[in-house]
Each structure stands twice: as C-alpha cells, then as structure tokens.
Amino acid sequence: MSAAKGAAKGFRKGLEKKIFHGILRTHIPAGMASGSPPLGTQLGQRGVNIPGFVKDFNERTKNYRPGVPLLSIVQVKPDRSYKLNIQLPPFPYYLFQAAGISRGAMQSGREIAGKITFKHLYEIALIKSQDIAYQASTMQEIVDVAMHYARQSGIAVVKDLNPEEYAKFLQDRLKIIEDQKAELQAKREAKLLRTG
C-alpha cells in the first residue's frame, strides 16, 4: 500500500512542476503592455520577470503610435531569460487605416466595407516587405497576401478613388454598420431569452 501511495505522490509532484518554455506568440498593443491578464498570466506561467518584460516592451515600442497591435514573439529560455522579437503590425491594421474604416465587412464577398487603390496596396506590401516573415518573399507574393486580406475584410481594391464619392460611401456605410449592430444585439437578446 505504501508503495502505491509513494507512486501517486510522485505522480502529483510531476504534475505540479509543469514548466512552460518555448515560444509565446501574441499581439500586444504598442506601448501598452501590462502585467495584467492575459499577458501577465502567459508570461508568469513561463517564469518570465513580468515587470522587466513590460518595461522592455514598452521601451522598445515607444516610437509606435500607442495601441498599434504588434505581433510579439517571445522565446523563453530555461534560465527564465527571454528573447523578444517584435514584428510590424498585421495587414488588416494597415488596410483599415488606408481605407479609413474601423471594422471590416460582416459578410466578406457580399458587402464592401471600404475601398483602397492599387497604390495603397503596393505601399502596404512595401512596408510589410521589411517584416522578418516576408523577407524571403517576392514583392508580388506580398501584394497577393495583402490582396487576400483586403478581400477577406471586404475592402475593394480599385484603380482610382474619388475622395468626395468615397466620403459619401463612408457616411452611408456608417448607417449600415449601425443596422448590423442592432441586428446582432437583437439576435443575442433572443438567444438569451431562449436559454434563460
């Protein structure tokens, strides 16, 4: 009996000593890293010094506009030190900024959330070509990826864009977004009434 208890106790100890090392990939807003969840929890599980990481990240991202989402890859070493690799913002961030919108289409392929020109698309691809993930890619491949994200977000890529017409389009789009939000809220409330 005591041998079985000893084995069970050893098994529990093995469970308690679960160590998270390796790579942590997460989007962190520039200059706004904090020790609160979810980032603090993820770093704490890996044994990283959270205040030191927050200070390091915020210092390295002070040149970015606060709140810009940055893909951060943290390689945690067994001695609890880390290597921080900060990449450029994702494609949707640049596409939404170029189109002047805050959200994409709810039904991509059926509705247009915004419009950009081919020049915008090329400039975004030019910026993303500096990113580590795209250094081995050709410019045409990066433009294709940007085009994919634009289609997925409901952003139309056009040859020419009239500013007055586009301003009117964005005003009309605000009404559509409000209607969509109201429809979603009604669906949520109906679902709560059914389950409650």
N, C-alpha and C positions, 0 to 999 in steps of 0.2 A: 504494500500500500504506500509506503513512504517513497519508494522509487517512482511510483506514478505521480505522487504529489510533486516531487522534485522535478520531474519532466514537465509537468504542467506549469510549474513556477518558472522554469527556464524558458518555456514557450512564451509566457506572458512578457518576460523581460525582453525577448526578441521583438515582440510587437511594440513595446514602448520605445525602443531605440530606433525607430524608423527615421532614417536620415534622408533628407531631400537635397541631393546635389544635382548638378547638371545645369540645364539651360531653362531660363524663365523668359518667355516671350509675352510681352504685354504692351498695350498702348497707354502711355502716361501723358497727361496734358503738360505742355512746356511750362516750366517754372512753377508748377502747382503740385509737385509730388509731396505727399504727406505720409505719415506713419499710420494713418487710419486705414481700415479695410477698404478695398480688397488688397491694395498694395502691401500694406504693413503685414497682413496675415501671410501673404505669399512669401515675403522676404523673411519673416520670423520663422516660418517652417523650415527654411533653408539655413537658418542660423546667421543671416547677414545682419550686420550692425545697421539697424534701421535709420537712426538719426544721421549717421555718417553717409549712408546711401542717399537720403533725402537731400542733404546739403550738397553732395557731389552732383546729383542730377540737376538740382535747381541752379547750381553754379554753371554747369555745362550748357544749360538751355536758356540762359538769361538773354541771349541775342535773338531768340524767337519771340513772336507775339505770345503773350500769356494765354494758355488754353489750347494752343495748337496741338492736336494729337500726334505724338511721336511714337513710332514703334521702337521699343527698347528691348534689347536682347541682353540679359544678364547671365553671364557664365559664372556659376558659383563653384569655387574650388573647395577641396576637402578641408583646407585650413580656414574656411569661412571668409576668405577674401573673395573678391569678385572682379570681373572684367565687364565693363559697361560699354555696349555698342549702341549708339543712338542713330537711328536712320531718319530719313526725311519723312514728312507727313505722307499719308496714303493718297492714292489717286483721287478717291472721292472728295477729299478735302479741297484739292486744287480745282477739281471740276466744279464743285459747288461754288467756290469763290469766283471762278471765271464766269459762271452762269448767273451769279448774283442771287442764288437761292439758298435756303436753309435746310431743305429736305428734298429727297428725290421723289420719283413717281411711286404711287402705291401699286400700280399695275404697270410694270415696265413692259414696253411694247405696245400698250394700248393708249397711253397718255404721254404727253410731253410736259416735263416739269420745268425745263429750261432749254436754252439754246446757246451754243458757242460756235465760233468759227474754226476752220481748219488751222488757222494761225494760232489760236488759243491752244488747240490740241497739240500742235507741234512744240509750242513753248513749254507746256506741261511735261511733254516727253523729254524735252531738253533738260529740264530741271531734274526729272527722275533718273536721267541717264547718269547723274553723279552719285546715285544711291548704290550702295555695295551690291545689292541684289541684282541690279541691272547693268553692272559694269561689263559683263561678258556678252550682253545682248546688242544687236544692231539697233540703229535708230528706228528702222521700220518695225521691228518686233516690239519696241517700247510704244510706238504710236498705236500699234494694233492692240496692245494691252490697255492703253488709255481709251481707245475707241470702244473696247469691250466694257470697261467700267462706265463709260458715258451711256452706252445703250442700256446697260443694266440699271442705271439710275434714272433713266427716262430723259436724258439730255440729248437733244438733237444737235448734230454737227452739220452746219450749213456753210455755204461758200461766203455769203455776205449777210451782214446783220445791220438792220436799220435801228438806231437807238430809240427813236420815237415809237416805232411799232413794237419794239421789244419791251419798252416801259409799259405800254398798254397791255401787252401779253402778260407781264408780271402782275399787273393790277388785277386782271381777270383771273389769273392763277390763284391769287390770294383768296378770292371768293370760293373757288373750287376746293382749296385746302380746308377752309372753314367748314364747308359742307361735308367733306370727308371726315374731318374730326368729329363733327356732330353725329354722323352715321356710325362711326366707330364707338363713340360713347353710348349711343343707343343700343348697339349690339352688346356691349359689355354689361349694361344695366339689365338687358333682357336675359343674358346668361346668368347673372347673379340672382335674378328672380326665380329662374328655373331650378337652380341648385339650392337655393336657400329656402 
